[in-house]
Amino acid sequence: MLVVLKRDYEEVSREAARIVASAVRSKPDIVLGLATGSTPLGLYKELIALYREGSLDFSRATSFNLDEYLGLAPSHPQSYHHFMEQNLFSQVNFPRERAHVPDGTIRGGYDDYCARYEQCIKAAGGIDLQVLGIGRNGHIGFNEPTSSLASRTRLKALSRETIEDNRHVFSNDAEMPKCAITMGIGTILDSKRVLILASGRSKAAAVAKAIEGPITSSVSASALQMHPDVTFIIDEEAAYSLTQRDYYRHVLEMTRLFTPERLD
Ligand code: PGA
């Protein structure tokens, strides 16, 4: 696990964009795993800027989003379809027919639908680079605490904490979805590389548990300790509760010296 410590959210976003852009340039037909939420917004802004200046081309890329709220149509302003359209797809040359977001409007046949989403990822050759945020409760995607570390894409009931974190963007409580379709932890662990971003003190406890705590289904992100190629990019506030910050800086310095390609 590489832990990259940055000063603030802007630096986290720029570093993440540097890595994603470099991955797209070296493999134009890349399969990206994409995330929503406030954390990756800065990354998407940076990618849009690179596209506008002509140094990034998504025309051959494919993407799979982690999750979508159950019951929200793509046109709903709080749906993740809408989020992706607004904050990335409409602003770059991403081919819509290869930009996949789970369908929140399905009614019934959830297991079959989720199995097809998994199949679609497989048919595309698997995810080359998965972008993740982390919830205050340590979730990745909507894999809430106690999700199986081997879970696949499925219908998942949201935790009270997640519902509370997201309630403010919905006009009333009844509108706030209680379930989502989400890739599983097993799905995420199958991706070839993982980039996980965190910013702000509210994430510090989850980040420390994910990086330095035991692997446990109580903290879904701790499963990333079993993945061979994970890069955490976190700002000072999110790194607040880590006990080995000096060691992570040393590891980064040695990586720069001996295996700089790991930082691309
Ligand atoms: P956030 O959400 O980026 O809006 O903080 C992260 C998450 O819940 O995964």
py3Dmol code that shows the C-alpha trace and the ligand (Angstrom):
import py3Dmol

protein = """\
ATOM      1  CA  MET A   1       0.000   0.000   0.000  1.00  0.00           C
ATOM      2  CA  LEU A   2       1.392   3.385  -0.966  1.00  0.00           C
ATOM      3  CA  VAL A   3       0.268   6.208   1.276  1.00  0.00           C
ATOM      4  CA  VAL A   4       0.759   9.592  -0.351  1.00  0.00           C
ATOM      5  CA  LEU A   5       0.364  12.505   2.069  1.00  0.00           C
ATOM      6  CA  LYS A   6      -0.662  15.828   0.581  1.00  0.00           C
ATOM      7  CA  ARG A   7      -1.249  19.233   2.145  1.00  0.00           C
ATOM      8  CA  ASP A   8      -4.848  19.817   1.199  1.00  0.00           C
ATOM      9  CA  TYR A   9      -7.760  18.814  -1.015  1.00  0.00           C
ATOM     10  CA  GLU A  10      -6.410  20.675  -4.070  1.00  0.00           C
ATOM     11  CA  GLU A  11      -3.119  18.777  -3.880  1.00  0.00           C
ATOM     12  CA  VAL A  12      -4.963  15.467  -3.426  1.00  0.00           C
ATOM     13  CA  SER A  13      -7.062  16.203  -6.515  1.00  0.00           C
ATOM     14  CA  ARG A  14      -4.068  17.217  -8.627  1.00  0.00           C
ATOM     15  CA  GLU A  15      -2.055  14.136  -7.672  1.00  0.00           C
ATOM     16  CA  ALA A  16      -5.020  11.850  -8.367  1.00  0.00           C
ATOM     17  CA  ALA A  17      -5.545  13.535 -11.756  1.00  0.00           C
ATOM     18  CA  ARG A  18      -1.870  13.115 -12.604  1.00  0.00           C
ATOM     19  CA  ILE A  19      -2.141   9.367 -11.969  1.00  0.00           C
ATOM     20  CA  VAL A  20      -5.455   8.898 -13.813  1.00  0.00           C
ATOM     21  CA  ALA A  21      -4.252  10.980 -16.784  1.00  0.00           C
ATOM     22  CA  SER A  22      -1.025   9.043 -16.996  1.00  0.00           C
ATOM     23  CA  ALA A  23      -2.968   5.745 -16.919  1.00  0.00           C
ATOM     24  CA  VAL A  24      -5.302   6.919 -19.720  1.00  0.00           C
ATOM     25  CA  ARG A  25      -2.369   8.094 -21.845  1.00  0.00           C
ATOM     26  CA  SER A  26      -0.491   4.843 -21.473  1.00  0.00           C
ATOM     27  CA  LYS A  27      -3.606   2.733 -22.164  1.00  0.00           C
ATOM     28  CA  PRO A  28      -6.149   4.715 -24.223  1.00  0.00           C
ATOM     29  CA  ASP A  29      -8.654   1.841 -24.133  1.00  0.00           C
ATOM     30  CA  ILE A  30      -8.453   1.788 -20.344  1.00  0.00           C
ATOM     31  CA  VAL A  31     -11.320   0.513 -18.181  1.00  0.00           C
ATOM     32  CA  LEU A  32     -11.854   2.966 -15.327  1.00  0.00           C
ATOM     33  CA  GLY A  33     -13.833   2.346 -12.160  1.00  0.00           C
ATOM     34  CA  LEU A  34     -15.381   5.663 -11.130  1.00  0.00           C
ATOM     35  CA  ALA A  35     -16.764   7.055  -7.898  1.00  0.00           C
ATOM     36  CA  THR A  36     -19.194   9.821  -6.967  1.00  0.00           C
ATOM     37  CA  GLY A  37     -19.458  11.994  -3.841  1.00  0.00           C
ATOM     38  CA  SER A  38     -17.724  15.226  -2.936  1.00  0.00           C
ATOM     39  CA  THR A  39     -14.226  13.726  -2.798  1.00  0.00           C
ATOM     40  CA  PRO A  40     -13.600  12.971  -6.509  1.00  0.00           C
ATOM     41  CA  LEU A  41     -15.063  16.302  -7.694  1.00  0.00           C
ATOM     42  CA  GLY A  42     -11.669  18.002  -7.658  1.00  0.00           C
ATOM     43  CA  LEU A  43     -10.134  15.090  -9.557  1.00  0.00           C
ATOM     44  CA  TYR A  44     -12.843  15.358 -12.235  1.00  0.00           C
ATOM     45  CA  LYS A  45     -12.307  19.126 -12.500  1.00  0.00           C
ATOM     46  CA  GLU A  46      -8.597  18.540 -13.079  1.00  0.00           C
ATOM     47  CA  LEU A  47      -9.309  15.869 -15.720  1.00  0.00           C
ATOM     48  CA  ILE A  48     -11.707  18.234 -17.506  1.00  0.00           C
ATOM     49  CA  ALA A  49      -9.011  20.929 -17.528  1.00  0.00           C
ATOM     50  CA  LEU A  50      -6.480  18.481 -19.011  1.00  0.00           C
ATOM     51  CA  TYR A  51      -9.011  17.467 -21.668  1.00  0.00           C
ATOM     52  CA  ARG A  52      -9.715  21.116 -22.543  1.00  0.00           C
ATOM     53  CA  GLU A  53      -6.054  21.909 -22.961  1.00  0.00           C
ATOM     54  CA  GLY A  54      -5.840  18.973 -25.370  1.00  0.00           C
ATOM     55  CA  SER A  55      -3.613  16.701 -23.298  1.00  0.00           C
ATOM     56  CA  LEU A  56      -6.171  14.023 -22.465  1.00  0.00           C
ATOM     57  CA  ASP A  57      -8.446  11.931 -24.673  1.00  0.00           C
ATOM     58  CA  PHE A  58     -11.180   9.634 -23.338  1.00  0.00           C
ATOM     59  CA  SER A  59     -12.506   8.554 -26.746  1.00  0.00           C
ATOM     60  CA  ARG A  60     -11.382   4.940 -26.340  1.00  0.00           C
ATOM     61  CA  ALA A  61     -12.020   4.609 -22.597  1.00  0.00           C
ATOM     62  CA  THR A  62     -14.681   2.562 -20.813  1.00  0.00           C
ATOM     63  CA  SER A  63     -15.973   3.166 -17.305  1.00  0.00           C
ATOM     64  CA  PHE A  64     -17.993   1.433 -14.629  1.00  0.00           C
ATOM     65  CA  ASN A  65     -19.371   3.391 -11.722  1.00  0.00           C
ATOM     66  CA  LEU A  66     -19.362   1.886  -8.277  1.00  0.00           C
ATOM     67  CA  ASP A  67     -22.951   2.457  -7.329  1.00  0.00           C
ATOM     68  CA  GLU A  68     -26.349   4.090  -7.751  1.00  0.00           C
ATOM     69  CA  TYR A  69     -29.262   4.786  -5.427  1.00  0.00           C
ATOM     70  CA  LEU A  70     -32.182   2.432  -5.818  1.00  0.00           C
ATOM     71  CA  GLY A  71     -35.296   4.233  -7.011  1.00  0.00           C
ATOM     72  CA  LEU A  72     -33.636   7.246  -8.628  1.00  0.00           C
ATOM     73  CA  ALA A  73     -34.025   7.796 -12.361  1.00  0.00           C
ATOM     74  CA  PRO A  74     -30.953   8.991 -14.293  1.00  0.00           C
ATOM     75  CA  SER A  75     -32.576  12.420 -14.597  1.00  0.00           C
ATOM     76  CA  HIS A  76     -32.969  12.826 -10.821  1.00  0.00           C
ATOM     77  CA  PRO A  77     -30.592  15.576  -9.700  1.00  0.00           C
ATOM     78  CA  GLN A  78     -29.252  13.420  -6.842  1.00  0.00           C
ATOM     79  CA  SER A  79     -28.764  10.292  -8.937  1.00  0.00           C
ATOM     80  CA  TYR A  80     -25.220   9.204  -9.622  1.00  0.00           C
ATOM     81  CA  HIS A  81     -26.043   9.060 -13.343  1.00  0.00           C
ATOM     82  CA  HIS A  82     -26.770  12.771 -13.140  1.00  0.00           C
ATOM     83  CA  PHE A  83     -23.663  13.408 -11.035  1.00  0.00           C
ATOM     84  CA  MET A  84     -21.400  11.730 -13.575  1.00  0.00           C
ATOM     85  CA  GLU A  85     -23.054  13.445 -16.495  1.00  0.00           C
ATOM     86  CA  GLN A  86     -22.741  16.878 -14.884  1.00  0.00           C
ATOM     87  CA  ASN A  87     -19.306  16.533 -13.372  1.00  0.00           C
ATOM     88  CA  LEU A  88     -17.423  14.544 -15.984  1.00  0.00           C
ATOM     89  CA  PHE A  89     -19.072  12.899 -18.987  1.00  0.00           C
ATOM     90  CA  SER A  90     -20.719  15.979 -20.510  1.00  0.00           C
ATOM     91  CA  GLN A  91     -17.491  17.935 -20.212  1.00  0.00           C
ATOM     92  CA  VAL A  92     -15.073  15.528 -21.865  1.00  0.00           C
ATOM     93  CA  ASN A  93     -15.216  13.213 -24.885  1.00  0.00           C
ATOM     94  CA  PHE A  94     -16.226  10.133 -22.907  1.00  0.00           C
ATOM     95  CA  PRO A  95     -18.139   7.646 -25.105  1.00  0.00           C
ATOM     96  CA  ARG A  96     -21.551   7.361 -23.389  1.00  0.00           C
ATOM     97  CA  GLU A  97     -22.163   3.868 -24.747  1.00  0.00           C
ATOM     98  CA  ARG A  98     -19.166   2.698 -22.721  1.00  0.00           C
ATOM     99  CA  ALA A  99     -19.876   4.738 -19.568  1.00  0.00           C
ATOM    100  CA  HIS A 100     -21.720   2.359 -17.250  1.00  0.00           C
ATOM    101  CA  VAL A 101     -23.565   3.346 -14.086  1.00  0.00           C
ATOM    102  CA  PRO A 102     -25.773   0.800 -12.302  1.00  0.00           C
ATOM    103  CA  ASP A 103     -29.461   1.266 -13.086  1.00  0.00           C
ATOM    104  CA  GLY A 104     -31.318   2.532 -10.019  1.00  0.00           C
ATOM    105  CA  THR A 105     -34.717   2.180 -11.669  1.00  0.00           C
ATOM    106  CA  ILE A 106     -34.874  -1.614 -11.833  1.00  0.00           C
ATOM    107  CA  ARG A 107     -37.687  -3.271  -9.920  1.00  0.00           C
ATOM    108  CA  GLY A 108     -37.104  -6.894  -9.076  1.00  0.00           C
ATOM    109  CA  GLY A 109     -34.611  -9.261 -10.681  1.00  0.00           C
ATOM    110  CA  TYR A 110     -31.840  -7.568  -8.698  1.00  0.00           C
ATOM    111  CA  ASP A 111     -29.536 -10.560  -8.547  1.00  0.00           C
ATOM    112  CA  ASP A 112     -29.777 -11.100 -12.312  1.00  0.00           C
ATOM    113  CA  TYR A 113     -29.184  -7.434 -13.031  1.00  0.00           C
ATOM    114  CA  CYS A 114     -26.146  -7.337 -10.717  1.00  0.00           C
ATOM    115  CA  ALA A 115     -24.731 -10.535 -12.215  1.00  0.00           C
ATOM    116  CA  ARG A 116     -24.992  -8.874 -15.654  1.00  0.00           C
ATOM    117  CA  TYR A 117     -23.144  -5.778 -14.387  1.00  0.00           C
ATOM    118  CA  GLU A 118     -20.347  -8.055 -13.164  1.00  0.00           C
ATOM    119  CA  GLN A 119     -20.369  -9.880 -16.505  1.00  0.00           C
ATOM    120  CA  CYS A 120     -20.126  -6.605 -18.361  1.00  0.00           C
ATOM    121  CA  ILE A 121     -17.024  -5.607 -16.336  1.00  0.00           C
ATOM    122  CA  LYS A 122     -15.474  -8.971 -17.117  1.00  0.00           C
ATOM    123  CA  ALA A 123     -16.308  -8.724 -20.826  1.00  0.00           C
ATOM    124  CA  ALA A 124     -14.591  -5.318 -20.938  1.00  0.00           C
ATOM    125  CA  GLY A 125     -11.415  -6.973 -19.642  1.00  0.00           C
ATOM    126  CA  GLY A 126     -11.774  -6.001 -15.960  1.00  0.00           C
ATOM    127  CA  ILE A 127     -11.163  -2.653 -14.301  1.00  0.00           C
ATOM    128  CA  ASP A 128      -7.657  -1.283 -14.827  1.00  0.00           C
ATOM    129  CA  LEU A 129      -7.882   1.592 -12.375  1.00  0.00           C
ATOM    130  CA  GLN A 130     -10.555   1.975  -9.710  1.00  0.00           C
ATOM    131  CA  VAL A 131     -11.078   5.395  -8.104  1.00  0.00           C
ATOM    132  CA  LEU A 132     -12.562   5.337  -4.602  1.00  0.00           C
ATOM    133  CA  GLY A 133     -13.605   7.688  -1.837  1.00  0.00           C
ATOM    134  CA  ILE A 134     -14.133   6.484   1.723  1.00  0.00           C
ATOM    135  CA  GLY A 135     -17.150   7.011   3.953  1.00  0.00           C
ATOM    136  CA  ARG A 136     -16.908   8.125   7.593  1.00  0.00           C
ATOM    137  CA  ASN A 137     -17.890   4.582   8.463  1.00  0.00           C
ATOM    138  CA  GLY A 138     -15.117   3.153   6.282  1.00  0.00           C
ATOM    139  CA  HIS A 139     -17.370   2.136   3.420  1.00  0.00           C
ATOM    140  CA  ILE A 140     -16.130   1.944  -0.168  1.00  0.00           C
ATOM    141  CA  GLY A 141     -18.859   2.112  -2.771  1.00  0.00           C
ATOM    142  CA  PHE A 142     -21.944   1.431  -0.669  1.00  0.00           C
ATOM    143  CA  ASN A 143     -20.339  -1.539   1.027  1.00  0.00           C
ATOM    144  CA  GLU A 144     -21.526  -0.667   4.484  1.00  0.00           C
ATOM    145  CA  PRO A 145     -19.901  -2.056   7.650  1.00  0.00           C
ATOM    146  CA  THR A 146     -20.293  -5.865   7.885  1.00  0.00           C
ATOM    147  CA  SER A 147     -20.396  -6.257   4.086  1.00  0.00           C
ATOM    148  CA  SER A 148     -18.726  -9.503   3.110  1.00  0.00           C
ATOM    149  CA  LEU A 149     -15.146  -8.926   2.029  1.00  0.00           C
ATOM    150  CA  ALA A 150     -15.919 -11.284  -0.873  1.00  0.00           C
ATOM    151  CA  SER A 151     -19.144  -9.497  -1.890  1.00  0.00           C
ATOM    152  CA  ARG A 152     -20.016  -8.856  -5.537  1.00  0.00           C
ATOM    153  CA  THR A 153     -22.321  -6.297  -7.138  1.00  0.00           C
ATOM    154  CA  ARG A 154     -25.660  -6.455  -5.341  1.00  0.00           C
ATOM    155  CA  LEU A 155     -28.564  -4.622  -3.790  1.00  0.00           C
ATOM    156  CA  LYS A 156     -27.439  -3.201  -0.456  1.00  0.00           C
ATOM    157  CA  ALA A 157     -29.371  -1.564   2.387  1.00  0.00           C
ATOM    158  CA  LEU A 158     -27.754   1.732   3.400  1.00  0.00           C
ATOM    159  CA  SER A 159     -26.573   2.242   6.967  1.00  0.00           C
ATOM    160  CA  ARG A 160     -28.085   4.896   9.217  1.00  0.00           C
ATOM    161  CA  GLU A 161     -24.803   6.843   9.110  1.00  0.00           C
ATOM    162  CA  THR A 162     -24.791   6.930   5.297  1.00  0.00           C
ATOM    163  CA  ILE A 163     -28.428   7.955   5.181  1.00  0.00           C
ATOM    164  CA  GLU A 164     -27.653  10.760   7.630  1.00  0.00           C
ATOM    165  CA  ASP A 165     -24.566  11.873   5.680  1.00  0.00           C
ATOM    166  CA  ASN A 166     -26.555  12.136   2.464  1.00  0.00           C
ATOM    167  CA  ARG A 167     -29.918  13.329   3.765  1.00  0.00           C
ATOM    168  CA  HIS A 168     -29.103  17.048   3.368  1.00  0.00           C
ATOM    169  CA  VAL A 169     -29.082  16.833  -0.435  1.00  0.00           C
ATOM    170  CA  PHE A 170     -32.618  15.434  -0.570  1.00  0.00           C
ATOM    171  CA  SER A 171     -35.639  17.688  -0.148  1.00  0.00           C
ATOM    172  CA  ASN A 172     -37.262  15.459   2.470  1.00  0.00           C
ATOM    173  CA  ASP A 173     -36.625  12.255   4.382  1.00  0.00           C
ATOM    174  CA  ALA A 174     -39.044  10.215   2.285  1.00  0.00           C
ATOM    175  CA  GLU A 175     -37.038  11.030  -0.826  1.00  0.00           C
ATOM    176  CA  MET A 176     -33.735   9.761   0.613  1.00  0.00           C
ATOM    177  CA  PRO A 177     -33.116   6.294  -0.831  1.00  0.00           C
ATOM    178  CA  LYS A 178     -32.676   3.513   1.697  1.00  0.00           C
ATOM    179  CA  CYS A 179     -30.937   1.070  -0.673  1.00  0.00           C
ATOM    180  CA  ALA A 180     -28.427   1.120  -3.501  1.00  0.00           C
ATOM    181  CA  ILE A 181     -26.940  -1.107  -6.151  1.00  0.00           C
ATOM    182  CA  THR A 182     -23.211  -1.304  -5.443  1.00  0.00           C
ATOM    183  CA  MET A 183     -20.177  -3.153  -6.669  1.00  0.00           C
ATOM    184  CA  GLY A 184     -19.009  -5.505  -3.935  1.00  0.00           C
ATOM    185  CA  ILE A 185     -15.714  -5.505  -2.088  1.00  0.00           C
ATOM    186  CA  GLY A 186     -14.721  -8.590  -4.082  1.00  0.00           C
ATOM    187  CA  THR A 187     -15.507  -6.679  -7.286  1.00  0.00           C
ATOM    188  CA  ILE A 188     -13.303  -3.775  -6.173  1.00  0.00           C
ATOM    189  CA  LEU A 189     -10.481  -6.112  -5.140  1.00  0.00           C
ATOM    190  CA  ASP A 190     -10.503  -7.605  -8.657  1.00  0.00           C
ATOM    191  CA  SER A 191      -9.499  -4.279 -10.199  1.00  0.00           C
ATOM    192  CA  LYS A 192      -5.867  -4.120 -11.238  1.00  0.00           C
ATOM    193  CA  ARG A 193      -5.098  -0.913  -9.408  1.00  0.00           C
ATOM    194  CA  VAL A 194      -6.925   1.112  -6.760  1.00  0.00           C
ATOM    195  CA  LEU A 195      -6.648   4.831  -6.111  1.00  0.00           C
ATOM    196  CA  ILE A 196      -8.420   5.894  -2.925  1.00  0.00           C
ATOM    197  CA  LEU A 197      -8.790   9.545  -1.955  1.00  0.00           C
ATOM    198  CA  ALA A 198      -9.662  11.156   1.351  1.00  0.00           C
ATOM    199  CA  SER A 199      -9.819  14.716   2.573  1.00  0.00           C
ATOM    200  CA  GLY A 200     -10.833  16.343   5.843  1.00  0.00           C
ATOM    201  CA  ARG A 201     -10.813  15.512   9.548  1.00  0.00           C
ATOM    202  CA  SER A 202     -14.172  13.738   9.349  1.00  0.00           C
ATOM    203  CA  LYS A 203     -12.413  10.941   7.431  1.00  0.00           C
ATOM    204  CA  ALA A 204      -9.382  10.627   9.751  1.00  0.00           C
ATOM    205  CA  ALA A 205     -10.710   7.775  11.886  1.00  0.00           C
ATOM    206  CA  ALA A 206     -11.865   5.725   8.886  1.00  0.00           C
ATOM    207  CA  VAL A 207      -8.557   6.312   7.061  1.00  0.00           C
ATOM    208  CA  ALA A 208      -6.502   5.202  10.086  1.00  0.00           C
ATOM    209  CA  LYS A 209      -8.602   2.064  10.529  1.00  0.00           C
ATOM    210  CA  ALA A 210      -8.403   1.261   6.813  1.00  0.00           C
ATOM    211  CA  ILE A 211      -4.612   1.622   6.609  1.00  0.00           C
ATOM    212  CA  GLU A 212      -3.387   0.643  10.076  1.00  0.00           C
ATOM    213  CA  GLY A 213      -6.224  -1.318  11.620  1.00  0.00           C
ATOM    214  CA  PRO A 214      -7.050  -5.004  11.335  1.00  0.00           C
ATOM    215  CA  ILE A 215      -8.749  -6.307   8.209  1.00  0.00           C
ATOM    216  CA  THR A 216     -12.367  -6.482   9.185  1.00  0.00           C
ATOM    217  CA  SER A 217     -15.784  -6.355   7.581  1.00  0.00           C
ATOM    218  CA  SER A 218     -16.575  -3.608  10.127  1.00  0.00           C
ATOM    219  CA  VAL A 219     -14.340  -1.326   8.025  1.00  0.00           C
ATOM    220  CA  SER A 220     -14.842  -2.222   4.376  1.00  0.00           C
ATOM    221  CA  ALA A 221     -11.848  -0.186   3.188  1.00  0.00           C
ATOM    222  CA  SER A 222      -9.519  -2.311   5.359  1.00  0.00           C
ATOM    223  CA  ALA A 223     -10.001  -5.072   2.744  1.00  0.00           C
ATOM    224  CA  LEU A 224      -7.750  -2.991   0.480  1.00  0.00           C
ATOM    225  CA  GLN A 225      -4.819  -4.197   2.607  1.00  0.00           C
ATOM    226  CA  MET A 226      -5.161  -7.447   0.670  1.00  0.00           C
ATOM    227  CA  HIS A 227      -4.865  -5.739  -2.718  1.00  0.00           C
ATOM    228  CA  PRO A 228      -1.373  -5.673  -4.279  1.00  0.00           C
ATOM    229  CA  ASP A 229      -1.586  -2.206  -5.867  1.00  0.00           C
ATOM    230  CA  VAL A 230      -3.371   0.406  -3.778  1.00  0.00           C
ATOM    231  CA  THR A 231      -2.466   4.090  -3.555  1.00  0.00           C
ATOM    232  CA  PHE A 232      -4.073   6.173  -0.809  1.00  0.00           C
ATOM    233  CA  ILE A 233      -3.883   9.917  -1.483  1.00  0.00           C
ATOM    234  CA  ILE A 234      -4.876  11.863   1.601  1.00  0.00           C
ATOM    235  CA  ASP A 235      -4.576  15.370   2.920  1.00  0.00           C
ATOM    236  CA  GLU A 236      -3.177  16.402   6.308  1.00  0.00           C
ATOM    237  CA  GLU A 237      -6.572  16.482   7.981  1.00  0.00           C
ATOM    238  CA  ALA A 238      -7.545  13.016   6.773  1.00  0.00           C
ATOM    239  CA  ALA A 239      -4.090  11.711   7.792  1.00  0.00           C
ATOM    240  CA  TYR A 240      -4.462  13.119  11.314  1.00  0.00           C
ATOM    241  CA  SER A 241      -4.940   9.769  13.104  1.00  0.00           C
ATOM    242  CA  LEU A 242      -2.291   7.772  11.229  1.00  0.00           C
ATOM    243  CA  THR A 243       0.569   6.768  13.530  1.00  0.00           C
ATOM    244  CA  GLN A 244       3.201   6.034  10.863  1.00  0.00           C
ATOM    245  CA  ARG A 245       3.211   9.153   8.721  1.00  0.00           C
ATOM    246  CA  ASP A 246       7.020   9.447   8.758  1.00  0.00           C
ATOM    247  CA  TYR A 247       7.348   5.893   7.516  1.00  0.00           C
ATOM    248  CA  TYR A 248       4.903   6.539   4.636  1.00  0.00           C
ATOM    249  CA  ARG A 249       7.004   9.541   3.588  1.00  0.00           C
ATOM    250  CA  HIS A 250      10.139   7.397   3.690  1.00  0.00           C
ATOM    251  CA  VAL A 251       8.455   4.672   1.612  1.00  0.00           C
ATOM    252  CA  LEU A 252       7.448   7.274  -0.940  1.00  0.00           C
ATOM    253  CA  GLU A 253      10.971   8.659  -1.132  1.00  0.00           C
ATOM    254  CA  MET A 254      12.409   5.167  -1.670  1.00  0.00           C
ATOM    255  CA  THR A 255       9.736   4.387  -4.250  1.00  0.00           C
ATOM    256  CA  ARG A 256      10.670   7.561  -6.126  1.00  0.00           C
ATOM    257  CA  LEU A 257      14.285   6.431  -6.051  1.00  0.00           C
ATOM    258  CA  PHE A 258      13.962   2.762  -6.952  1.00  0.00           C
ATOM    259  CA  THR A 259      10.599   2.102  -8.618  1.00  0.00           C
ATOM    260  CA  PRO A 260       9.317   5.492  -9.836  1.00  0.00           C
ATOM    261  CA  GLU A 261       7.040   3.753 -12.363  1.00  0.00           C
ATOM    262  CA  ARG A 262       4.836   2.740  -9.403  1.00  0.00           C
ATOM    263  CA  LEU A 263       4.015   6.416  -8.917  1.00  0.00           C
ATOM    264  CA  ASP A 264       2.754   7.013 -12.454  1.00  0.00           C
TER     265      ASP A 264
END
"""
ligand_1 = """\
9
PGA
P -17.773 11.837 0.050
O -18.293 10.347 0.172
O -16.722 11.848 -1.016
O -18.983 12.628 -0.332
O -17.225 12.212 1.382
C -17.356 9.321 0.203
C -18.072 8.009 0.348
O -19.080 7.953 1.060
O -17.612 7.025 -0.235
"""
view = py3Dmol.view(width=600, height=400)
view.addModel(protein, "pdb")
view.setStyle({"model": 0}, {"cartoon": {"style": "trace"}})
view.addModel(ligand_1, "xyz")
view.setStyle({"model": 1}, {"stick": {}})
view.zoomTo()
view.show()
